[in-house]
Amino acid sequence: MRCLVISPTPTHPQDAGNRQRIHALLRAIQGFGHRVEFAFVRREAVDDAAVAAMEEAWEALHLIPYDRSAERQSLGVTHALDDWFPPALEEAIAALAGAETYDLVLVEYVFLSRALDLFPAQTLRVLDTHDVFADRHLRLQALGLPIGFFHTTPEEEARGLDRADLVLAIQDDERQVFEAMTRAPVVTLGFMPDAAPLPPGTHEGLRIGYFGSGNPLNGHALTRFLEQLDIAGLRAAGAAMHVAGGASRFAGPARPGVVPMGGIGEPADFYAGMDLVVNPHEGGTGLKIKTVEALAHGRPVIGTAEAFRGLGARAAFHAAPDAAGTAEYARRWARDPRFRRDVAVESAALAARYAREVRRQLAPFRSREALTALIHRPAALLVTDIPFWREALGNQARISAMLRFLRAEMDVETLFLGDLQPGDEERAAAVLGRRGALIASPGDPTGRQASPVPPHARLTAFERNHFDAPHFTALESVLAEGRHAVVILEYIRLSYLLHARPAAPLRVLDTHDVMALRVRNFEHFDRDHFLKISMLEELGIMNGFEQVLAIQESEHALLRGALPGRSLLLPHALPDLPCQESAEGVRRIVFLGGDSPMNRDGLRWFLDQAWPAVADLGAELHVAGRVCAAFANSRIPGLVLHGELGNTDAFLDAADIGINPVFFGGGLKIKTVEYLCRGLPSVLTEEGAFGLHGGEGSAYLVARSRAAYVAHLRALIRDPQLRRHLGEGAFHFGRTRFGPAAARAACRTLAALAESVRPDVAPRPA
């Protein structure tokens, strides 16, 4: 391909994160055998040596003059999209577009996206975003920092994204933000510097390093970090703090334990002399280049969740909640050799995982055909009667999370079997993204219509009991358009829709639970389950699907044996979160649950049998969700009922210990997953831990009796070290099994299968 790259940022020298990313991307494209021409919009001053280096690096260099005095802020408090695209720049780029024919034009930054409109439709037009600029000024103001650089409104940024055939986000969180804004397909393209891991240093003592520019965000984080670091304690442990780059000015004068280094030569010169690198970054967006740069050079790194956002961090020391939490980990690293080893091992593993992922993300740039496949993706239709957009119950949260992962690989529409309420479409759109669509089938207002059953629908007895003729007809109407390569049905109770015609090439059942096992579980505790099905009939129905999704490992193993090659493990997955800090004292024990018989009975047992034996230790039991309704008249000391919450983040963020005392139900417990992924130490029954393997004792505690439940809780309340150990283990276990990567693999498999069988029909316009 002949590629033109238009950038306001030079590729040489690579002394800033954005320059490194652009240079690495262009080198990769060049390495695939393509011709790279670089059009440098001279918004930044560079010397003759840098210009010569760019001429040497790229097949052609186009220098475009730029007058910064022509920049505007025409929306008053913020910029309009094209305020940094003056007429003279448009004329220059239009001349380039008219003089040559390019296969691909790649524009850096949304504020230059007007350039994409100047190229013909047959040119692949790609926008590399680097950052989310919508409301960027508001985020910086909230941190008390000066604004600087470009910022705009969500509507203006969306207009810029819509100009592209393909949008590149630097990390998954930003991809999801852009997917909610634009009709253009968005893919993640991260960045890992091409650097050889350095050998350990040979200096005396322990050196902790921070390397960054002198921008206000760095200064804010570094100042807070140094305030909490305890320099005297660091010195006593034989360690010292070294600060390099423009950020040195925030370190103050040189003193014992703190060494401001100022400017340095190559980054490798700095990293070669460090034993640990810290990144206490707070706020801001974008991939934190200083984090991946240190990892690429083979250095152990600790930092905040913000510093590691988008990297797939699994360890608590890669997800500190703030700069103060990072300082605590740094102090611990200095005094504990075992912890130093853990940080080194996990940092190396993270670097290897992330490097593999970036190589996979770069692969489509090998050819125009591969890039085109990212733009024209297969279409999927998910069919459900669950109002997933509410995200208040476990099954709603699971479906929403799955849709957010699926939409990264396919265009996803949803057929909802039920009535929509005011605001539902807007909330669903936030989950489906701008390329998605919500279709409603209200059904018959008088209730389920069991007939007529079409002659071609050969239903089992179970399916006849759930058959709904209006919904069946609605699905057949959507399928008649022939757009969808894959149809996903939620829960076995909708399996009668498998018989709708014309059948999609790939039909998938998202089980949530193997219902026959769930029925047995209820019967064991003399409870009546609302749905009745035998294992033989359930497996027979599943046998009609091309793929079946299991939500947890035990059921995946069962289905993999019964349906060889057709079971995919797609667990509930949560986005990257900070690991909760372990407080010295326990104030809140929490339980979160819907109004189900499992939750009601489990909480009632806990309040009767366990809570009286731990209430004397001073903690309160906070309960949220619809389960609260069953206990509204309770007068139990220490019990605080919050009711149903629109968003449970603040509730869980304030927790010290989580409990799940349910003793029947079956299936993976979403509340348990939420405890784990936040690093919240928890005490579970065997049923509460159902579907978890390998974490008992290190990531969560399992109580098999009343006495054990009480003993585990009393030990956690009294022992801060035990809470910290269990919380960090919970975080690692949760992020490994229920982080984004855990769901991404199955979604990519589904997309690959859909691509192989996709119908040759144009997708619905977004």
C-alpha positions in Angstrom: 0.0 0.0 0.0 1.0 3.6 -0.5 0.3 5.3 2.8 0.2 9.0 3.7 0.4 9.9 7.4 -0.7 13.5 8.4 0.5 14.5 11.8 1.0 17.7 13.9 3.6 15.8 15.9 7.0 14.9 14.5 8.4 11.3 14.6 11.9 12.5 15.5 13.3 12.7 18.1 11.3 10.2 20.1 11.5 12.2 23.3 7.7 12.2 24.1 5.1 9.5 24.3 3.0 10.6 21.4 6.1 10.7 19.2 7.1 7.2 20.2 3.7 5.8 19.4 3.5 7.5 16.0 7.1 6.4 15.1 6.4 2.8 16.2 3.1 2.5 14.2 4.8 3.9 11.1 7.7 1.5 11.4 5.4 -1.4 11.8 3.5 -0.3 8.6 6.8 0.1 6.8 7.9 -3.3 8.1 4.9 -4.9 6.4 6.3 -3.7 3.1 4.2 -0.6 2.6 5.4 2.8 1.4 5.1 5.5 4.1 5.0 9.2 3.3 5.0 11.5 6.3 3.2 14.9 6.1 4.4 16.9 9.1 2.1 19.8 10.0 4.7 22.0 11.6 2.7 23.0 14.8 5.7 21.9 16.9 9.2 23.4 16.3 11.9 20.9 15.3 15.5 21.5 14.4 17.2 20.6 11.2 18.6 17.4 12.6 15.0 16.2 13.3 13.9 17.0 9.8 16.9 15.2 8.4 16.1 12.1 10.6 12.5 12.1 9.3 13.7 12.4 5.7 15.9 9.4 6.3 13.2 7.3 8.0 10.3 7.7 5.6 10.0 7.2 1.8 8.9 10.9 1.5 8.6 13.8 3.8 6.1 16.6 3.2 6.6 19.7 5.4 3.4 21.7 5.8 3.7 25.2 7.3 1.4 26.0 10.2 0.5 29.3 11.9 -0.6 28.8 15.5 -1.9 32.3 15.7 -4.7 31.2 13.4 -6.0 28.7 16.1 -9.3 29.7 17.6 -11.5 28.7 20.6 -14.8 29.5 18.9 -17.1 27.7 21.4 -16.2 30.1 24.2 -15.0 27.7 26.9 -13.8 25.1 24.5 -12.8 24.5 20.9 -14.9 23.6 17.9 -13.7 20.5 16.0 -11.9 22.4 13.2 -10.6 25.4 15.2 -7.0 24.1 14.7 -7.5 23.5 11.0 -7.1 26.9 9.3 -7.7 27.5 5.6 -4.1 27.5 4.7 -3.7 24.0 6.1 -6.7 22.8 4.2 -5.3 24.1 0.9 -1.9 22.4 1.5 -3.4 19.0 2.3 -5.9 19.3 -0.5 -3.0 19.8 -2.9 -1.4 16.6 -1.6 -4.6 14.7 -2.0 -5.0 15.9 -5.6 -1.4 15.3 -6.6 -1.1 11.6 -5.7 -3.3 8.5 -5.2 -3.0 6.8 -1.8 -4.3 3.5 -0.6 -4.4 4.7 3.0 -4.4 8.1 4.7 -3.7 8.0 8.4 -4.5 11.2 10.4 -3.1 11.8 13.9 -5.5 13.5 16.3 -9.2 14.3 15.9 -8.5 18.1 15.5 -7.0 17.3 12.1 -9.8 15.0 11.0 -11.0 17.5 8.4 -8.0 16.2 6.3 -9.9 12.9 5.9 -12.6 14.6 3.9 -10.1 15.8 1.4 -9.4 12.3 0.1 -11.5 10.3 -2.3 -13.8 7.5 -1.1 -11.6 4.7 -2.5 -8.8 5.8 0.0 -9.0 4.0 3.4 -9.3 6.9 5.8 -8.0 6.1 9.3 -8.0 8.3 12.4 -5.5 7.7 15.2 -7.1 9.4 18.2 -4.4 9.2 21.0 -6.8 10.5 23.6 -10.4 11.5 24.3 -10.7 15.2 23.9 -14.4 15.5 24.7 -14.7 17.4 28.0 -10.9 17.1 28.6 -10.9 20.6 30.0 -13.5 19.6 32.6 -11.5 16.6 33.7 -8.4 18.7 34.2 -10.3 21.5 36.0 -11.7 18.8 38.4 -8.0 18.0 39.3 -7.2 21.7 39.8 -4.8 21.6 36.8 -4.3 24.1 33.9 -6.0 23.0 30.7 -3.7 23.5 27.8 -3.8 21.7 24.4 -7.0 20.8 22.5 -10.4 20.1 24.1 -13.9 20.1 22.7 -17.4 18.8 23.3 -18.6 15.2 22.8 -20.8 16.3 19.8 -17.8 17.9 18.1 -15.5 15.0 18.7 -18.1 12.6 17.4 -18.3 14.6 14.2 -14.6 14.2 13.8 -14.7 10.5 14.4 -17.5 10.1 11.9 -15.2 11.3 9.1 -13.1 8.2 9.4 -13.6 4.7 7.9 -11.8 3.3 10.9 -10.9 4.8 14.3 -7.9 3.8 16.3 -8.2 4.0 20.1 -5.1 3.6 22.2 -6.8 1.5 24.9 -10.0 -0.4 25.4 -11.6 2.1 27.8 -11.3 4.8 25.2 -12.5 2.5 22.5 -15.8 2.1 24.4 -16.1 5.8 24.8 -15.7 6.3 21.1 -18.1 3.5 20.2 -20.8 5.4 22.1 -20.0 8.5 20.0 -19.4 7.4 16.4 -20.9 5.3 13.6 -17.3 4.4 12.4 -15.9 1.1 13.6 -13.4 1.6 16.4 -10.5 -0.8 17.2 -7.9 -0.7 19.9 -4.3 -0.2 18.9 -1.9 0.0 21.9 1.7 0.8 22.0 4.7 -1.1 23.2 8.2 0.4 22.6 10.6 -1.7 20.7 13.2 -2.0 23.4 15.4 -4.9 24.7 15.0 -5.7 28.4 18.0 -4.4 30.3 20.1 -6.5 32.7 19.9 -5.8 36.4 21.9 -2.8 37.6 25.3 -3.2 39.3 25.0 -0.2 41.6 24.9 -0.3 45.4 21.6 0.2 47.3 18.1 0.2 45.9 17.0 2.8 43.3 13.4 3.7 42.8 12.9 5.9 39.6 10.3 8.2 38.1 10.9 9.5 34.6 8.5 12.1 33.1 8.0 15.5 31.5 7.3 18.6 33.5 3.6 18.8 32.6 1.1 19.6 35.4 -0.5 16.1 35.5 2.9 14.6 36.3 3.7 17.3 38.8 0.4 16.7 40.6 0.9 13.0 40.9 4.6 13.1 41.8 4.1 15.7 44.5 1.4 13.6 46.2 3.6 10.5 45.9 6.6 12.1 47.4 4.6 13.6 50.3 3.5 10.0 51.3 6.8 8.2 50.6 8.5 8.5 54.0 12.0 9.3 52.7 13.6 8.6 56.1 12.1 5.1 56.1 13.2 4.6 52.5 16.8 5.5 53.4 16.7 3.2 56.4 15.8 0.4 54.0 18.8 1.3 51.8 16.7 2.9 49.0 16.6 6.2 47.3 14.2 8.0 45.0 15.5 9.2 41.6 13.5 11.6 39.4 14.5 12.3 35.8 13.2 14.5 33.0 11.3 17.7 33.3 9.5 16.3 36.3 12.7 16.8 38.3 11.5 20.3 39.1 8.7 18.8 41.2 11.2 16.8 43.3 12.7 19.8 45.0 16.4 20.2 45.8 18.7 17.2 46.0 18.8 15.7 49.5 19.5 12.4 51.2 17.1 9.8 49.7 15.9 12.1 46.8 18.0 12.6 43.7 16.6 15.0 41.0 18.5 14.0 37.8 17.2 16.6 35.3 17.4 15.8 31.6 19.0 12.6 30.5 20.1 11.2 27.2 18.3 8.0 26.1 15.5 6.5 28.2 17.6 3.3 28.4 20.3 5.3 30.2 17.8 6.0 33.0 16.2 2.6 33.2 19.6 0.8 33.3 20.3 2.4 36.6 16.9 1.7 38.3 15.7 -1.3 40.3 12.0 -0.2 40.3 10.0 2.4 38.4 6.9 4.0 39.8 4.0 5.8 38.0 1.6 7.4 40.5 -0.4 9.0 37.8 -3.9 10.3 38.8 -6.5 11.4 36.3 -6.1 12.1 32.7 -6.7 9.8 29.8 -4.7 7.9 27.2 -2.2 5.2 27.5 0.5 6.0 30.0 3.6 5.7 27.8 6.0 6.0 30.7 4.5 2.8 32.1 4.9 0.7 28.9 8.3 2.2 28.3 9.6 1.0 31.7 8.0 -2.4 31.1 9.6 -2.7 27.7 13.0 -2.0 29.2 12.5 -4.9 31.6 12.0 -2.9 34.7 9.6 -3.8 37.5 6.9 -1.2 37.8 4.3 -0.3 40.4 1.6 2.4 40.0 -2.0 3.4 40.1 -4.8 1.8 38.2 -4.8 4.9 35.9 -1.1 4.3 35.2 -1.8 0.7 34.0 -5.2 1.3 32.4 -5.5 -0.6 29.2 -2.6 -3.0 30.0 -4.6 -5.8 31.5 -3.1 -5.5 35.0 -3.7 -8.4 37.4 -1.7 -7.4 40.5 -2.8 -5.0 43.2 0.5 -3.1 43.0 -0.4 -2.4 39.3 -3.7 -1.0 40.4 -3.2 1.3 43.4 -6.2 3.6 43.9 -4.0 6.8 44.0 -0.5 8.2 44.4 -0.6 7.6 48.2 -1.4 3.9 47.6 1.5 3.8 45.2 3.8 5.2 47.8 2.7 2.5 50.3 3.7 -0.2 47.7 7.0 1.5 47.2 7.8 1.5 50.9 6.8 -2.2 51.0 9.1 -2.9 48.0 12.0 -1.3 49.7 11.7 -3.4 52.9 10.5 -6.8 51.7 12.7 -8.9 49.4 9.9 -11.3 48.7 7.6 -8.5 47.5 10.4 -7.2 45.3 10.5 -10.6 43.6 6.7 -10.7 43.2 6.7 -7.2 41.5 9.5 -8.3 39.2 7.8 -11.5 38.1 4.4 -10.0 37.6 5.8 -7.0 35.7 7.6 -9.2 33.3 4.5 -11.3 32.7 2.4 -8.2 32.1 4.9 -6.9 29.6 4.9 -10.1 27.7 1.1 -10.3 27.6 0.7 -6.8 26.5 3.4 -7.0 23.8 1.6 -10.1 22.3 -1.6 -8.2 22.3 -0.1 -5.1 20.5 1.4 -7.4 17.9 -2.1 -8.9 17.3 -3.6 -5.4 17.0 -1.0 -4.4 14.5 -1.6 -7.4 12.2 -4.4 -6.0 10.1 -2.1 -3.3 8.8 -0.4 -6.1 6.8 -2.8 -5.6 3.9 -5.7 -3.4 2.6 -7.9 -6.5 2.7 -7.3 -7.1 6.4 -8.0 -3.4 7.2 -11.2 -3.5 5.1 -12.3 -6.5 7.2 -12.1 -4.4 10.3 -14.4 -1.9 8.7 -17.0 -4.3 7.2 -17.6 -6.6 10.1 -20.1 -9.4 10.5 -23.4 -8.6 12.1 -24.8 -10.3 15.2 -28.3 -10.4 16.6 -28.8 -10.9 20.3 -32.3 -12.0 21.4 -33.4 -11.5 25.0 -36.3 -10.7 27.3 -33.9 -9.3 29.9 -33.7 -5.4 30.1 -29.9 -5.6 30.2 -29.5 -1.8 30.1 -30.6 -1.4 33.7 -27.5 -3.4 34.9 -29.1 -3.7 38.4 -29.2 -7.5 38.5 -26.5 -10.1 37.8 -28.0 -11.4 34.5 -28.5 -7.8 33.3 -24.9 -6.9 34.1 -23.6 -10.1 32.4 -25.5 -9.4 29.2 -24.4 -5.8 29.1 -20.8 -6.7 29.7 -20.9 -9.3 27.0 -22.4 -6.8 24.5 -19.6 -4.3 25.2 -17.0 -7.0 24.4 -18.9 -8.3 21.3 -19.3 -4.9 19.8 -15.5 -4.6 19.6 -15.6 -7.5 17.1 -19.0 -7.3 15.4 -21.9 -5.0 14.7 -24.5 -6.0 17.3 -28.2 -5.5 17.2 -30.6 -6.6 19.9 -34.1 -7.9 19.6 -35.8 -7.3 23.0 -38.9 -9.4 23.7 -41.0 -7.1 25.8 -42.3 -3.6 26.2 -39.9 -0.6 26.2 -40.3 2.1 28.8 -39.4 5.8 28.3 -35.6 6.2 28.3 -34.9 2.5 27.6 -33.7 3.0 24.1 -31.2 5.7 25.2 -29.9 3.5 28.0 -29.6 0.5 25.6 -27.8 2.6 23.1 -25.1 3.3 25.7 -24.5 -0.4 25.9 -24.8 -1.2 22.2 -22.8 1.8 20.8 -23.7 3.9 17.8 -23.3 1.0 15.4 -25.8 -1.1 17.3 -29.6 -1.1 17.3 -32.4 -2.0 19.6 -35.4 -3.7 18.1 -38.5 -4.4 20.2 -41.1 -7.1 20.0 -43.8 -6.2 22.6 -45.6 -9.5 21.9 -49.3 -9.8 22.6 -50.6 -7.4 25.3 -52.8 -10.2 26.7 -49.9 -12.4 27.5 -48.0 -15.3 25.9 -49.6 -16.8 22.8 -48.8 -20.5 22.6 -50.0 -20.9 19.0 -49.9 -21.1 16.1 -46.7 -23.1 16.0 -45.3 -23.2 12.5 -45.0 -26.6 10.9 -41.2 -26.4 10.5 -40.7 -25.7 14.3 -40.2 -29.2 15.8 -40.3 -28.3 19.5 -39.6 -30.4 22.6 -42.2 -30.4 25.4 -40.1 -27.8 27.3 -40.0 -25.5 24.2 -43.8 -25.8 23.7 -44.3 -24.6 27.3 -42.3 -21.4 26.5 -43.3 -20.8 22.8 -44.6 -17.3 22.1 -46.0 -16.9 18.6 -45.7 -13.1 18.3 -42.0 -13.1 19.4 -41.3 -16.0 17.0 -42.9 -14.1 14.2 -40.9 -11.0 15.1 -37.6 -12.9 15.0 -38.5 -14.4 11.6 -39.2 -11.0 10.3 -35.7 -9.7 11.4 -34.0 -12.9 10.0 -35.7 -12.4 6.7 -33.5 -9.4 6.0 -30.5 -11.8 5.9 -28.0 -9.5 7.5 -26.9 -11.5 10.5 -24.2 -14.1 10.5 -24.9 -15.0 14.1 -27.9 -15.1 16.4 -27.4 -15.4 20.2 -30.3 -16.5 22.4 -30.2 -15.7 26.1 -31.2 -18.6 28.4 -32.5 -22.0 27.4 -36.1 -20.8 27.8 -35.8 -18.9 24.5 -34.5 -22.0 22.7 -37.8 -22.3 20.8 -36.5 -19.4 18.7 -33.8 -21.7 17.3 -36.4 -22.9 14.9 -37.1 -19.5 13.4 -36.5 -19.3 9.6 -34.5 -18.4 7.7 -31.9 -19.7 10.2 -28.8 -17.6 10.7 -25.5 -19.5 9.8 -24.3 -19.5 13.4 -26.8 -20.0 16.2 -25.5 -19.6 19.7 -27.1 -20.2 23.1 -25.9 -18.1 26.1 -26.7 -20.5 28.9 -26.1 -18.3 32.1 -26.8 -21.6 33.9 -27.2 -25.3 33.0 -30.8 -25.2 34.2 -31.1 -29.0 34.9 -28.3 -28.6 37.4 -30.0 -25.6 38.9 -33.3 -27.5 39.2 -31.5 -30.3 41.1 -29.9 -27.8 43.4 -33.2 -26.3 44.3 -34.8 -29.7 44.9 -31.9 -30.7 47.2 -32.9 -27.8 49.5 -36.6 -28.5 49.0 -37.2 -25.4 46.9 -39.3 -25.2 43.8 -37.6 -23.9 40.7 -39.7 -21.8 38.3 -38.4 -23.7 35.3 -38.4 -27.5 34.9 -36.2 -29.4 32.6 -34.2 -32.7 32.6 -30.5 -32.9 31.8 -31.3 -35.2 28.8 -33.8 -32.7 27.3 -31.6 -29.7 28.0 -28.5 -31.3 26.3 -30.7 -32.4 23.4 -31.9 -28.8 22.9 -28.3 -27.5 23.1 -27.3 -30.0 20.5 -29.2 -27.9 17.9 -26.9 -24.9 18.4 -23.6 -24.4 16.6 -22.1 -22.9 19.8 -23.1 -22.8 23.5 -21.7 -20.2 25.9 -20.8 -21.3 29.4 -20.4 -18.6 32.1 -18.1 -20.6 34.4 -15.5 -23.4 34.3 -17.5 -26.3 35.9 -20.4 -26.0 33.4 -17.9 -25.4 30.5 -16.3 -28.7 31.4 -19.6 -30.5 31.4 -20.7 -29.0 28.1 -17.4 -29.5 26.4 -17.7 -33.2 27.2 -21.3 -33.4 26.0 -21.0 -31.1 23.0 -17.4 -31.5 21.7 -16.1 -28.5 20.0 -19.2 -26.4 20.6 -18.8 -25.0 24.2 -17.1 -21.6 24.7 -16.2 -20.2 28.1 -17.4 -16.6 28.2 -17.4 -15.6 31.8 -18.8 -12.4 33.2 -16.0 -9.8 32.9 -15.5 -6.5 34.6 -13.5 -3.5 33.3 -10.2 -2.5 34.8 -10.7 -1.3 38.4 -8.4 -0.1 41.2 -7.7 -2.6 43.9 -9.4 -1.4 47.1 -7.1 -0.4 49.9 -7.2 -2.4 53.1 -8.2 -0.1 56.0 -6.9 -0.6 59.5 -10.3 -1.1 60.9 -13.5 -2.7 59.5 -16.5 -0.5 59.2 -18.6 -2.1 56.5 -19.4 -5.7 55.7 -21.6 -5.7 52.6 -24.0 -7.9 50.7 -25.5 -7.0 47.3 -28.4 -9.0 45.8 -31.7 -9.0 44.0 -35.0 -10.2 45.3 -34.6 -13.9 44.7 -35.4 -16.8 47.0 -31.7 -17.6 47.1 -30.7 -14.2 48.3 -33.6 -13.9 50.8 -33.0 -17.3 52.4 -29.2 -16.8 52.5 -29.3 -13.4 54.1 -32.0 -14.5 56.5 -29.8 -17.4 57.6 -26.8 -15.1 58.0 -28.7 -12.6 60.1 -30.1 -15.3 62.3 -27.1 -17.6 62.6 -23.9 -15.6 61.9 -24.4 -11.9 62.4 -25.1 -12.1 66.2 -21.7 -13.8 66.7 -19.7 -11.0 64.9 -21.8 -7.9 65.6 -19.9 -7.2 68.8 -16.7 -6.4 66.9 -18.1 -3.0 65.8 -18.7 -3.4 62.1 -22.0 -2.7 60.3 -23.7 -4.9 57.8 -24.7 -2.9 54.7 -27.2 -4.5 52.3 -28.1 -3.2 48.9 -30.4 -4.3 46.1 -34.0 -5.5 45.9 -33.4 -8.1 48.6 -33.7 -5.3 51.1 -37.5 -5.3 50.6 -37.8 -8.6 52.4 -36.1 -7.1 55.5 -37.7 -3.6 55.5 -39.3 -4.2 58.9 -36.2 -5.7 60.5 -34.8 -4.1 63.7 -31.5 -5.9 63.7 -28.6 -3.9 65.4 -25.9 -2.9 62.9 -28.0 -3.7 59.8 -28.2 -0.9 57.2 -30.5 -1.3 54.2 -29.8 0.8 51.1 -32.5 -0.6 48.8 -32.0 -0.7 45.1 -29.1 1.4 43.8 -28.8 2.8 40.3 -25.1 2.4 40.5 -23.3 0.1 43.0 -19.8 1.4 42.6 -19.8 3.8 45.5 -21.5 1.1 47.7 -18.8 -1.4 46.9 -16.0 1.2 47.1 -16.9 1.9 50.7 -16.8 -1.8 51.7 -14.2 -3.6 53.8 -15.5 -7.2 53.6 -18.0 -8.9 51.3 -20.2 -11.8 52.1 -22.3 -14.2 50.0 -24.2 -16.6 52.3 -26.5 -18.2 49.6 -26.7 -21.9 50.0 -28.7 -22.9 46.8 -29.2 -21.5 43.3 -26.5 -22.7 40.9 -24.5 -20.7 38.4 -21.8 -18.1 38.8 -22.6 -15.5 41.4 -22.0 -12.0 39.8 -21.8 -10.4 43.2 -18.9 -12.7 44.1 -17.1 -11.7 40.8 -17.5 -8.1 41.7 -15.9 -8.6 45.2 -13.0 -10.4 43.6 -12.3 -7.9 40.8 -12.2 -5.1 43.3 -9.9 -6.8 45.7 -12.5 -7.1 48.4 -11.8 -9.9 50.9 -14.9 -12.1 51.1 -16.4 -15.0 53.0 -18.6 -17.3 50.8 -20.6 -20.4 51.2 -19.8 -23.3 48.9 -22.7 -22.2 46.7 -21.5 -18.6 46.8 -18.1 -19.9 45.5 -19.7 -22.2 42.9 -17.8 -22.0 39.6 -14.6 -20.7 41.2 -11.6 -22.9 41.1 -8.1 -22.6 42.7 -8.6 -19.5 44.9 -9.9 -20.8 48.2 -7.8 -19.6 51.1 -5.7 -17.2 48.9 -8.5 -15.2 47.1 -11.6 -15.9 49.1 -12.6 -17.9 52.2 -15.3 -20.6 52.0 -17.4 -21.5 55.0 -19.0 -24.9 55.1 -20.7 -24.5 58.4 -22.1 -21.7 60.7 -19.0 -22.0 62.9 -16.7 -21.6 60.0 -18.6 -18.6 58.7 -18.3 -16.9 62.1 -14.6 -17.8 62.5 -13.7 -16.6 59.1 -15.5 -13.3 59.6 -14.0 -12.7 63.0 -10.5 -13.4 61.8 -10.9 -10.9 58.9 -12.4 -8.2 61.1 -9.5 -8.5 63.6 -6.5 -9.0 61.3 -5.6 -6.2 58.9 -2.7 -8.3 57.4 -5.1 -11.2 56.6 -7.5 -8.7 54.9 -4.7 -7.2 52.8 -3.3 -10.7 51.8 -6.8 -12.0 50.9 -7.7 -8.7 49.1 -4.6 -8.8 47.0 -5.2 -12.4 46.2 -8.8 -11.7 45.3 -7.8 -9.0 42.9 -5.2 -11.1 41.1 -7.7 -14.1 40.9 -10.5 -11.9 39.7 -8.6 -10.0 37.1 -7.1 -13.2 35.7 -10.4 -15.1 35.4 -12.9 -12.2 35.1 -11.0 -9.3 33.6 -11.5 -8.1 30.0 -9.1 -10.7 28.5 -11.2 -13.5 29.9 -14.2 -12.5 27.8 -12.3 -11.2 24.8 -11.1 -14.6 23.7 -14.5 -16.1 23.3 -15.9 -13.0 21.6 -13.0 -13.1 19.1 -13.7 -16.8 18.4 -17.4 -16.0 17.8 -16.4 -13.2 15.5 -14.0 -15.4 13.5 -16.7 -18.1 13.1 -19.2 -15.4 12.1 -16.7 -14.0 9.5 -16.3 -17.5 8.0 -20.1 -17.9 7.5 -21.3 -14.3 7.1 -24.1 -13.8 4.5 -23.2 -11.8 1.4 -25.7 -9.0 2.3 -24.9 -5.4 3.1 -25.2 -4.6 6.8 -27.9 -2.2 8.1 -26.7 1.4 7.9 -25.7 2.6 11.4 
